[in-house]
Amino acid sequence: MAVNRAGLPLQKNYFRFVQLISALSLAVVMPVANAWRIIDIEQQHVGTSSVLGGTVIPYKEVVLNAQMPGRVTLISGSEGDSFSKGALLVSLDDDDLQAKRQAVLSRIYGADSALRNARAQYNRELWSPASRDATRQNMGMGVPAMFDSMFTRNFATMFDAGEPALNRQTDLIAQGTGMSQAYAGYLEAQAGLAELDAKIRDTKSLSPFDGVITDKLVEVGDTVQPGQPLLKFAHIKYLRVKVDVPVRLVRNLKLKQMVPVRLDGSNEDIMARVSRIYPVADSSRHTVKVKLDLPTDVVAGPGMYARIKIPTAGADQMAEMPVIPETAIVQRGSLPSVFIVNSEGVAEMRIVRTGARTDKGMVVISSGLSGKEKIIDNPPPGIASGWQPKKPK
């Protein structure tokens, strides 16, 4: 077998040489896969729908605020902990209110005693008038006293020397007034107790429905003031999607209508039901808030990004829409954008609203492009408005 100077067979060197030449040839003839290019926008007749960005929200969510000033003494759980309706979530220090409550209870006890005494005095005046006892003080004993009582009152009335019936009525009114004042004092003390009990209840935050803590805003030992948020509590067994729909598209939605929704990180659409269409549009953005109910078995969480396909016309209607390659879309945050080449040959960023995906990796643009622009496909990293396109070497 022939060998070279290195002692290797010539046949093996030949094979290695051929492999090297082949690799170099491929490197020369293969184009760069991600090279940018300037293309014209295509127009296609597609089904009319517009894709809007929305957010997954809980079925119900509340922010529990402090109703009384005080120090946080108890937080029943952390983010993600579940509680049933009426469970204690947050408690504030109520020592001062408890002391005031004891003082009010003593007032109630005193007012109750005064009321019972006033009732006894009224009953005594009703059944044993004090005016009659006063008349009998100067009477004799036995039969003389009886005759004295019979004649003295009558003669006193005849000669305007006294009016026993009027005196008795006045005494009854006086005793009745005393009883009414005692009862008013008792009711006032009871009202003070009810007021304090309401303040004591305000030091405790209870769960308004079955749900979980989504955000804890204070810690045990913090001093809070009225109106300060304590925690967020949400019902997440059922989830919704909230989306701001342009006014021109709202007329195509109806309650209980099923709409395709795609959650962030998923490649499949799920059908959501329109549950709420707000009656008033936003005056600055000219959009209407719409809520859609997600299926109960969907795997999602509040705050997730969602793409909602809103019909822009009847289901049987077709429209000519701009269609661009999916590789031309730059996703910066939640707003898709496209770089066009303006009349001066400079790149300019346009925020677009995407529609349905078609075959061959194309995307329908529902708004943002007229269809007559030139766009940059596979835009290079770091591209920005004002970038001067140069042909790749």
C-alpha positions in Angstrom: 0.0 0.0 0.0 1.4 3.4 -0.9 2.1 5.8 1.9 3.0 9.5 2.2 5.8 11.1 4.1 3.9 11.0 7.3 3.4 7.3 7.0 -0.4 7.5 6.4 -2.1 5.7 3.6 -2.6 7.9 0.5 -6.3 6.7 0.2 -7.2 8.1 3.6 -5.6 11.5 2.8 -7.6 11.5 -0.4 -10.9 11.1 1.4 -10.0 13.8 3.9 -9.1 16.2 1.1 -12.5 15.6 -0.6 -14.4 16.2 2.6 -12.6 19.5 3.2 -13.3 20.7 -0.4 -17.0 19.8 0.0 -17.4 21.7 3.3 -15.7 24.8 1.7 -18.0 24.6 -1.3 -21.1 24.4 0.9 -20.0 27.4 2.9 -19.5 29.4 -0.3 -22.7 28.5 -2.1 -25.2 28.4 0.9 -26.8 31.8 1.7 -27.1 33.2 5.2 -30.3 31.9 6.7 -31.1 35.0 8.7 -30.0 37.6 6.2 -32.4 40.6 6.0 -34.2 41.5 2.8 -36.6 44.2 1.5 -39.8 42.8 0.2 -43.2 44.1 -1.1 -46.3 43.4 0.9 -48.7 40.8 -0.5 -52.4 41.2 -0.7 -54.6 38.1 -0.2 -58.3 37.5 0.2 -58.6 36.1 3.7 -61.3 35.7 6.4 -61.7 38.9 8.3 -60.6 38.8 11.9 -58.4 40.9 14.1 -56.1 39.7 16.8 -56.1 41.8 20.0 -53.9 41.5 23.1 -55.6 40.8 26.4 -54.9 39.8 30.0 -56.1 36.9 32.1 -57.9 38.1 35.2 -59.6 36.4 38.2 -63.3 35.9 38.2 -63.5 38.3 41.2 -60.8 40.3 42.9 -60.9 42.7 45.8 -58.3 44.8 47.7 -58.8 44.7 51.4 -58.0 48.1 53.0 -57.5 49.1 56.6 -60.7 50.6 58.1 -59.1 51.6 61.4 -55.6 52.8 62.4 -53.6 50.3 64.3 -50.8 47.7 64.3 -51.1 44.5 62.3 -51.2 41.6 64.8 -52.2 38.7 62.5 -52.0 37.7 58.8 -53.5 34.3 58.3 -51.5 33.3 55.2 -49.3 34.2 52.3 -49.7 34.4 48.5 -51.4 31.4 47.1 -53.1 30.3 50.4 -56.8 29.5 50.0 -59.6 30.6 52.4 -63.3 30.0 52.6 -65.9 32.8 52.8 -65.9 34.6 56.2 -62.4 33.4 57.2 -60.2 35.8 59.2 -57.4 37.2 57.0 -55.9 40.2 58.8 -56.3 41.5 62.3 -55.3 44.8 63.9 -54.6 45.7 67.5 -57.8 46.7 69.3 -56.7 47.0 73.0 -57.8 50.7 73.1 -61.2 49.9 71.7 -61.7 47.0 74.1 -61.0 49.4 77.1 -63.5 51.9 75.7 -66.0 49.1 75.4 -65.7 48.3 79.1 -66.4 51.9 79.9 -69.5 51.9 77.8 -70.7 48.7 79.5 -70.5 50.5 82.8 -72.5 53.3 81.4 -75.1 50.8 80.3 -75.3 49.3 83.7 -75.8 52.7 85.3 -78.4 53.7 82.8 -80.3 50.5 83.3 -80.3 51.0 87.1 -81.6 54.6 86.6 -84.3 53.3 84.3 -85.5 50.7 86.7 -85.6 53.3 89.5 -87.6 55.7 87.3 -90.1 53.0 86.5 -90.5 52.2 90.2 -91.1 55.9 91.1 -93.7 56.2 88.3 -95.6 53.1 89.5 -95.5 54.4 93.0 -97.0 57.7 91.9 -99.6 55.8 89.8 -100.8 53.6 92.6 -100.0 55.7 95.7 -100.0 59.4 94.8 -97.6 61.6 96.8 -100.2 64.5 96.8 -102.7 62.3 98.7 -100.1 61.3 101.2 -99.2 64.9 101.7 -102.9 65.8 102.4 -103.1 63.0 105.0 -100.0 64.2 106.9 -102.0 66.7 109.1 -105.1 64.5 109.6 -106.1 62.9 112.8 -106.5 59.2 113.5 -109.4 56.8 113.0 -112.9 58.1 112.2 -111.9 61.8 112.6 -109.2 61.3 110.0 -111.7 59.8 107.6 -114.1 62.7 108.0 -111.3 65.1 107.8 -110.2 63.6 104.5 -113.7 63.7 103.1 -114.5 67.3 104.0 -111.1 68.9 103.8 -110.5 68.1 100.1 -113.9 69.2 99.0 -113.9 72.5 100.9 -110.3 73.2 99.7 -111.5 72.7 96.2 -114.5 74.9 96.7 -112.5 77.8 98.1 -109.6 77.5 95.5 -107.3 76.3 98.3 -105.9 73.4 96.2 -106.6 71.0 93.3 -105.7 67.4 94.2 -106.5 65.9 90.8 -104.3 68.4 89.1 -101.5 67.8 91.5 -101.8 64.1 91.0 -101.6 64.5 87.2 -98.6 66.8 87.5 -96.8 64.3 89.6 -97.5 61.5 87.2 -96.2 63.6 84.3 -93.0 64.4 86.2 -92.4 60.8 87.1 -93.1 59.7 83.5 -90.7 62.3 82.2 -88.0 61.0 84.5 -88.6 57.5 83.3 -88.4 58.7 79.6 -85.1 60.5 80.3 -83.7 57.4 82.0 -84.7 55.3 79.0 -83.1 57.8 76.6 -79.8 57.5 78.6 -80.0 53.7 78.3 -80.5 53.8 74.6 -77.6 56.3 74.2 -75.3 53.9 76.1 -76.5 51.0 73.9 -75.8 53.1 70.8 -72.3 53.8 72.0 -71.7 50.1 72.5 -72.9 49.3 69.0 -70.5 52.0 67.6 -67.6 50.5 69.4 -68.5 47.0 68.3 -68.5 48.2 64.7 -65.1 49.7 65.1 -63.8 46.5 66.7 -65.2 44.6 63.7 -63.4 47.0 61.4 -60.1 45.9 62.9 -60.6 42.5 61.3 -60.6 41.8 57.6 -62.7 38.7 56.6 -62.7 37.0 53.2 -65.7 38.1 51.2 -65.8 34.9 49.2 -63.9 31.7 48.6 -60.5 32.5 47.1 -56.8 32.9 47.5 -54.4 35.7 48.6 -52.8 37.0 45.5 -50.6 39.8 47.0 -49.7 40.5 50.6 -49.0 44.2 51.0 -48.2 44.4 54.8 -46.5 42.3 57.4 -47.2 41.6 61.1 -46.0 44.6 63.2 -46.7 47.2 60.5 -48.7 50.3 61.6 -51.4 51.1 59.1 -53.8 54.0 58.6 -57.4 54.0 57.3 -57.5 53.4 53.6 -54.1 51.7 53.4 -54.2 48.4 51.3 -53.5 45.3 53.3 -53.8 42.5 50.7 -55.4 41.4 47.5 -57.8 38.6 47.5 -59.2 36.8 44.4 -61.5 34.1 43.3 -59.4 32.2 40.7 -61.3 28.9 40.3 -62.8 30.6 37.3 -60.7 32.8 35.0 -61.6 35.5 32.5 -59.8 37.4 29.8 -60.1 41.2 29.7 -59.5 42.9 26.3 -60.0 46.5 25.0 -61.8 46.2 21.7 -62.0 49.1 19.2 -65.4 50.6 18.8 -65.7 49.5 15.2 -65.3 45.8 16.2 -67.6 45.7 19.2 -70.7 45.4 17.0 -69.4 42.0 15.8 -69.5 40.6 19.4 -72.6 39.4 21.3 -73.1 37.9 24.7 -72.4 34.2 25.0 -70.6 34.2 21.7 -67.6 31.9 21.4 -64.3 33.5 20.4 -60.9 31.9 19.8 -58.3 32.8 22.4 -54.6 31.7 22.5 -52.8 32.0 25.8 -49.1 33.0 26.1 -46.9 30.0 25.7 -49.6 27.9 23.9 -49.8 26.9 20.3 -53.5 26.1 20.3 -56.6 28.2 20.4 -59.2 27.7 23.0 -62.8 28.9 22.8 -63.9 31.5 25.3 -67.4 32.8 25.9 -68.2 36.6 25.8 -69.6 37.3 29.3 -69.5 41.1 29.6 -69.5 44.0 27.1 -69.2 47.3 28.8 -71.8 49.8 27.7 -69.5 52.9 27.7 -66.4 53.3 25.5 -63.1 54.8 26.7 -63.1 58.5 25.6 -59.3 58.6 25.1 -58.6 55.3 23.5 -62.0 54.8 21.8 -62.2 51.2 22.9 -64.8 49.1 24.8 -63.8 46.7 27.6 -64.9 43.2 27.0 -64.6 40.2 29.3 -64.6 36.5 28.2 -65.0 33.4 30.4 -62.3 30.8 29.9 -63.0 27.0 30.2 -62.7 25.6 33.7 -60.1 23.1 32.7 -57.7 25.6 31.2 -54.2 25.8 32.7 -53.6 29.6 33.2 -53.1 32.2 35.9 -54.0 35.8 36.4 -51.7 38.2 34.6 -51.0 36.0 31.6 -51.0 37.5 28.1 -53.7 36.3 25.7 -54.4 36.8 22.0 -58.1 37.1 21.1 -59.4 36.8 17.6 -62.2 39.3 17.1 -64.2 39.0 13.9 -64.2 42.1 11.8 -67.0 41.1 9.4 -69.5 38.3 8.7 -68.2 34.8 8.7 -68.9 34.4 5.0 -67.3 37.6 3.9 -63.7 37.7 2.5 -61.6 40.8 2.3 -58.3 41.7 0.7 -55.8 42.2 3.5 -52.0 42.8 3.7 -50.1 39.6 4.4 -46.4 39.5 5.4 -44.0 36.8 6.5 -44.0 36.0 10.2 -40.3 36.5 10.2 -40.8 40.2 9.5 -42.6 40.8 12.8 -40.6 42.1 15.7 -42.1 41.3 19.1 -41.1 44.0 21.6 -43.2 43.6 24.7 -46.8 42.9 23.9 -46.9 45.1 20.8 -45.9 43.5 17.5 -44.2 45.9 15.1 -42.8 45.9 11.5 -40.0 47.9 10.0 -40.9 49.5 6.6 -38.6 51.4 4.2 -40.0 54.9 3.7 -39.6 57.1 0.6 -36.2 58.3 1.7 -34.9 54.7 2.0 -34.7 54.8 5.8 -36.2 52.2 8.1 -39.2 53.2 10.1 -41.0 51.2 12.8 -44.7 50.6 12.5 -46.9 49.1 15.3 -49.3 46.6 13.7 -52.2 44.5 14.7 -51.9 40.9 13.5 -54.6 38.6 12.4 -54.8 34.9 11.6 -51.8 32.9 10.5 -52.0 31.5 6.9 -50.1 28.7 5.3 -46.4 29.1 4.4 -45.6 31.1 7.5 -47.6 34.2 6.5 -49.5 36.5 8.9 -52.5 38.7 8.1 -52.1 42.4 9.2 -55.5 43.8 10.2 -54.2 47.4 10.9 -51.0 49.4 10.7 -50.1 48.7 7.1 -51.9 49.9 3.9 -50.4 47.1 1.7 -48.3 49.4 -0.5 -45.3 49.7 1.7 -42.0 47.8 1.5 -40.9 46.0 4.6 -37.7 44.5 6.0 -37.9 40.7 6.4 -35.6 39.1 9.0 -34.7 42.5 10.4 -31.2 42.5 11.9 -30.7 42.6 15.7 -30.7 46.1 17.3 -32.6 47.7 14.4 -34.4 51.0 15.1 -36.2 53.7 13.3 -33.7 55.7 11.2 -31.6 52.7 10.3 -30.1 53.0 6.8 -30.5 49.6 5.0 -27.5 48.4 3.2 -27.4 45.5 0.9 -25.7 42.5 2.6 -22.4 41.5 1.1 
